[in-house]
Amino acid sequence: MYYIGIDLGGTNIAVGIVTAEGKIVKKMSVPTGAQRPFEEIFQDMAHCIRTLLTETGIPEGEIRSIGIGTPGCLNTKEGILIFAGNFKYGKLVNYRQLMKNHFDIPVYIGNDANVAALAETKVGAARGAESAVMVTLGTGVGGGIVLDGKIYEGHLSAAGELGHLVLVHDGVPCTCGRKGCWEAYASVTALVRQTKEAMLANPDSIMNQTPLDKVNGRTSFDAAKKGDAAALSVVQKYREYLADGLASIVNVLNTEVIIIGGGICKEGDYLLGPVNEMLQKRVFGAGLLPERKMVVAQLGNDAGLVGAALLHA
Amino acid sequence: MYYIGIDLGGTNIAVGIVTAEGKIVKKMSVPTGAQRPFEEIFQDMAHCIRTLLTETGIPEGEIRSIGIGTPGCLNTKEGILIFAGNFKYGKLVNYRQLMKNHFDIPVYIGNDANVAALAETKVGAARGAESAVMVTLGTGVGGGIVLDGKIYEGHLSAAGELGHLVLVHDGVPCTCGRKGCWEAYASVTALVRQTKEAMLANPDSIMNQTPLDKVNGRTSFDAAKKGDAAALSVVQKYREYLADGLASIVNVLNTEVIIIGGGICKEGDYLLGPVNEMLQKRVFGAGLLPERKMVVAQLGNDAGLVGAALLHA
């Protein structure tokens, strides 16, 4: 038996045939065209599925479910997208019905951050754990919670918005409308802002070899590794922001594992070693309870696709 | 069938016989004597149980379980207290065995804040809800999480430490060792500190009619209601601290109901009306999702005892 996993992003749609163990048999990707009506987007998805079935020789009858991971707020029970800023027509869209128009196969949907967390917990970095939270550092700070091997969605499928934990009361404005969210300090977007501020405040810093409009998440890290003091202090502060938010998450949810995802994890131990040390000191009961386990995500871009395929379980 | 509920506090032990519906048949209370060895404390508990059985005429055979709510960090599966600052001998104490020495009845234990949340969710302010968090404003900020009708404890039974969500990165030191926890801003202890600071900074405020060492959680509220500007600003800031932490909790857990407990809830709508308004505006998806439901705890001091009795379920 096989499962279809679809990672419906704002830019690309990735579609794959996945085994029960979360192995990708074959996958393909097409542009989303997020400005188009959903009927067209789903037509493309259906076409991808048929292409993959033909190319692998797997008969449609062996596909047990179709899972769709998508940004936005969902009613997963009914298979409906409630709203998403990423799509032009992103309000009250019946994903399940749209897919049912093409295939008579059970359809499941899940928030993209949640399905990634599910994939990493079931078959990725936290394999074997009963519970995990996944924090993805990118444009924003994404969050997903898996308890007892299942996505924890909360009452209105709106739980797990870990980026919108407060970090600084009355702090920097967040895209969500309130001030001081963790995302406004610990996202890569925030790191870029912090880097630019430090560059302007420290004209002698070697970070200024990079033009302001070319600054990215690596700029401060690269300079810090060369011993640049201003860059070091950006990196150290960023680590503290990360650790402080993670400590809050541990204090509330206390999952078996914390998974950190996003491109910035490539900084590896240079970023996460000190973060882990700070975390262990800041959690409630520090020193009295065993250390909290923190791991780096393993599935990369496939997490969404694989997690969507695992939604049936 | 009946259930024994025990609320083992640092000062008093309350013991009660409770029905399956959470009604107290009869209860009594004795001083804890927290400096004594646990054998003596459990002897007193057993004595209370026997007294209540005799007085009610309920035979021991009709008691289905004994539940103990206690401060501290627990291994609830094994029935063991891992540590608690409140008791002189509060480390690695086998509560279950200590009670089994007196009664051959199943024994369950739970953290005091958690069992209170369970009681309010099952038979109190959030009756009928599938999920709830309870936040108790007192010396600290206590927290309990109930999901699918059960206490959510997390991996090391250390979840639900809602008071130790960060509110202000690098802020006021908290008793837990880190800086800026919500408890350090939203507890009554914090409110008293904020009140004193405002009194010193505003010598003309009528709050100064109260001597500094007599200031309590009501001082600023009483003066604010009389129109005192300095007091009003203490109250308003306190409401904001409360709302901001609650918004974080909603963004992570998104339970059906939020229960607020503690003596300060007697301020009623004057405190909680504005807090609720702020909360609805600060949660993620504000305006796009239905309002979050916030209620005041109903069971008062009985919540611990009743919740402990409900631990069997």
Interface residues (C-beta under 8 A of the other chain):
Chain A: C73 I82 F83 E130 S131 G143 I145 L147 Y152 E153 G154 H155 L156 S157 A158 A159 G160 E161 L162 H164 L165 V166 L167 V168 H169 D170 G171 C176 G177 R178 G180 Y185 E240 Y241 D244 G245 A247 S248 I249 N251 V252 L253 N254 T255 E256 K281 R282 F284 G285 A286 L288 L289 P290
Chain B: C73 I82 F83 E130 S131 G143 I145 L147 Y152 E153 G154 H155 L156 S157 A158 A159 G160 E161 L162 H164 L165 V166 L167 V168 H169 D170 G171 C176 G177 R178 G180 Y185 E240 Y241 D244 G245 A247 S248 I249 N251 V252 L253 N254 T255 E256 K281 R282 F284 G285 A286 L288 L289 P290
